[in-house]
Amino acid sequence: MSRAFRIGLTGSIGMGKSTVASLFREHGVPVWDADAAVRRLYAPGGDAVDAIARLRPDAVSEGGVDRAALKRWIAEEPDALSRIEAVVHPLVARDRERFAERAGDGPVVFDIPLLFETGGAAKMDMVVVVSAPAEVQRERVLSRGSMTEAEFEAILAKQVPDAEKRARADLVVPSVTMEETRTHVDRLVRKLRCSHA
């Protein structure tokens, strides 16, 4: 059985990764979204609900995982995050593998914000990093109005720096202008289709 060509798509917060994922979808390339997988796992009836309930019963309400309760728990207990990850990461990996099997051969994009941080890059055939200058990134994130500057800095502190991501990437897609970003994605998809036809 032929195997999908796995493209790990990543980039720090506010870099335009979701835009690049949508451009791949426009080309008909299957895209697996790690954040969406976690939302499915946490939703009522999701595979993570019972396991999280065993760890922290009050983190489940109305049949699903209460993300606000998880945040509070993580803030209260130093080991909470690692306990949650020990339950959730294997479930996410299983979801990703099922997606890859259904996708068949040809290119498949795995949209994973913490690709380097979780060691996921080693499982990919190619790593694409979406990047923009730091001032563009900051402006994008803070203009959303859903995050304070302190929250933004805290997230950045937990992520592999953009310069390191770019150095470890097989391809860097710049995301300052939509035209430039689209050109890079179009070119990559054409190249992949030729080499995996």
N, C-alpha and C positions, 0 to 999 in steps of 0.2 A: 504494500500500500504506500502510495506517495505521501510525503509529509509537507505540511505548509512551510513556507519560508517565513520565519518569525521576525517581525520588526518590532523592537521595543521602542516605543515613543515616550519621551519624557521631557521634562523642563520644569524649572522652578515656578513657584506661584506667580501668576501674572505675565508669563512669558508668551502666551498664545497657543499653548498645547491643544486646547479644546478646538480652536480654529483649525489647526493643522489636522486633527482627527476628523473633523467634518469635511475637509478637503479630500482626504483619503476616501471617505464614504461616498462623496460625489463621484469618484472614479469607480465605485463599485467594489472597493477593497473592504473586506470584512474588518471591523474594528471592535475589539473587546475593551471595555472600559472598566478599570479596576474599581473606581468609585461607585459606578452603577452596580457592579457585582456585590459590593459591600451593602449597598442600599437594599438589594434583593435579599441578601442573607439576613438583614436586620428587620425586614418587613414581616408583618403577621404571616406565620406559616413558613418563614425562612429558615434555612438550615442552622443558622447561628442562634436562634432565639432560645431554644431549650438549654444549650450549652452556656450561654450568657446567664440565663436564669439560675443555673446551678452555681455559678460563680458569685452572682450578685442579684438576688431575687428582685430588689427594688429598681434594677436597671431595665426591667421589662414591664411595659404597661400596654393595655389594649391589644395584647397578643403579639406585640413587636418590641424590638429593642429601643429604648428611649435614649437617644444620643446625648441629650442634655444631662441625663442621669449618669451616663458613662463619663462625660466630661468632669462632672462633680467628683465622681469616684477617683478618676485619674489625678485630680487636683489634691484629693485627700490622702491617697496612699501611693507611695513611691513605686511599688511593684504592680500596681493595677494594670498599667499599659502592657507590660510584658505578659501578664496573665491573659489579658484580652487577646493579644496578638497570637499567643500560643493556641488559642481556640480558633480564631478567625483566619489566620494565614493559611492553614491547610485547607480550609473550606474554599477560600479564594483561589488557591492553586488548583483545586479540583474543578471549580467552575471554569477557570481559564483553559484547562486541558480538555474539558468537554467541548468548549467553543472551538478550540483548535481542531479537534477531531471532526466536528460538523463542517468546518470551513474547507476541509480537503486540502488539495495542493494549491500552489500559487501563493502570492504574498498575503499575509495576515498581520494586521497591526494590533499590538497590545499596548494600550494607553495606560501607563503605570506611572503616577506622579513620583513615587519613591523607588524607581527602578534600580538605581545604584545603591540606595540606602538599604534595600532589602536583599541585595545580592541577585536580583532578577536578571541583570544584564548578561550573566553567564549562560542563561537559558535561551538567549536570543541569537539569531543569525546576523542581525544588524541592529545597531542602536542609533536612533535619530534623536537629536537634542534640539528643542526649539529654544531660541534665545533672542533677547533684545537687550539694549543697553539698560543699565541699572536704573537710570532716571525714568525711562519709559515704563519699566516694570513697576516702579514705585507709584508713578502717576496712575497707571491702570488699576492697581490694587486699591489704592486709597480713594480713587474716584468712584468706586463701587458703593462706598458708604456703609459697607457691612463689616468693616474691620478698622480698628484703631492702628495708629502707627506702631504702638508697642506690640500689638498682636501680630502685625506684619513682621516686625523684627524677630519675634519669638519663633515664628514659622521658618523664617530664613535661617535662623541659628540651627534648626534641626535638619536642614537640607544640605546636601553636598553643594558647595559653592558652584555658581554658574561656570566659572572659568575651568574648574575641574571637570564638570560635566562635558563641556565643549572639548576638552583635551581627550576625554575617554570616548567620545562619540565617533561613529563611523561616518556620520553626516550631520552637519549643523544646518538647521533651517532658520534663517533670520526672519523675525516677525515684526519688523517696524512698519512696513506697508503691506497691505493685502496683496498688491500686485507682485511684489517680490516674493512673498510667502507662497503664493499660488504657483509662480514660475518654478520654484524649487520643488514643490510637491509634484507638479505635472512632469517635470524632468525625471524625477525619481521613479514615478509610476511607469513611465514609458520604458525606462531602463530595466526595471524589474520584470515588466511584461515580456520584453525581448529575451531576457536571460532565463525566464521560467515558462516560456511558451511551450 
